[in-house]
Amino acid sequence: MHIETLKVFCDVVETRSFSTAASQNFVTQSAVSQQVRTLEERYGRRLLERTRGNVQTTPAGEVLYHMAKEIVRLYDAMEAKLHEAAEMVAGTVRVAAVPSVGLYELSAPLRAFLTQYPQVHLRLEYARASRIYEDAQKGNIDLGIVAYPQRRPGISVIPFRQDRLVIVTPPGHPLARTRSASLARLQGEPLVGFERDIPTRKETDRLLRRHQVEPRYVTELDNIETIKRIVEIGHGLALLPEPAVVPEVKSKSLGMVQIADEAALRPLGIIHRQGRIFSSAAQKFLECLQAE
């Protein structure tokens, strides 16, 4: 049995998706299905069940997952130690980021890191903050990158950087002609925002209420790209991190207005499981992020 097969099986269990596991391992979905079938034939047991598009482990699959996870962890630790002995930075680094950070904040450090350490296999996935905290606590990822980082049991937080929040408008909106505006101008305006359980939404609501603005949401979404598209067609305004709208502002498909009342900053943080011993590759990637 190949270690890669166990890695793929663990990824299917953790992502609850054959297609996501295939993407993470740079193979086809049919290849992932074949590897799972190989394991089931080897042990003569059903390991996974698909129900309504979701993947669940059977009792036998749960046993295999926990044991395979430990085997994979030991294998990765062995490789990291051997590479360190050879003074080579290599191995796998698993990073998870919320989309509003990962899509716009990580391009430069990723390019710099992979250029300097081409032997490293960097696996970056996008997920909600709640999932990232969970995966960090379980040790499923080396590093997580979230907005408004929270100190939780078993989690260490490293400050990363701060984004400035801005008012985002469709190009024809009256506010688009101004460079800055008070948040009071948003009173009564239709807003397009993140879903209520997303930290950026919670903090922007607090910001608005501090300035006596009662937000009126017409659309709530979990994806920053969709929020921008909805604003572009004139369905409302939004409060978003400035780096996320720079491309659209340059192409004039969105307007960007600075907040006049205060510097509305969104802190970003790097999280990891407390006491986690980083491989040399994970340590170098963390240093690369901190150097930004």
Secondary structure as UniProt FT lines:
FT   HELIX           3..15
FT   HELIX           18..24
FT   TURN            25..26
FT   HELIX           29..43
FT   STRAND          48..51
FT   TURN            52..53
FT   STRAND          54..57
FT   HELIX           59..85
FT   TURN            86..87
FT   STRAND          91..97
FT   HELIX           99..105
FT   HELIX           107..116
FT   TURN            118..119
FT   STRAND          120..126
FT   HELIX           129..138
FT   STRAND          143..147
FT   TURN            153..154
FT   STRAND          155..169
FT   TURN            171..172
FT   HELIX           174..177
FT   STRAND          180..181
FT   HELIX           183..186
FT   TURN            187..188
FT   STRAND          190..194
FT   TURN            196..197
FT   HELIX           199..210
FT   TURN            211..212
FT   STRAND          216..221
FT   HELIX           224..232
FT   TURN            233..234
FT   STRAND          237..241
FT   HELIX           242..244
FT   HELIX           246..251
FT   STRAND          255..259
FT   STRAND          265..273
FT   TURN            274..275
FT   HELIX           280..290
//
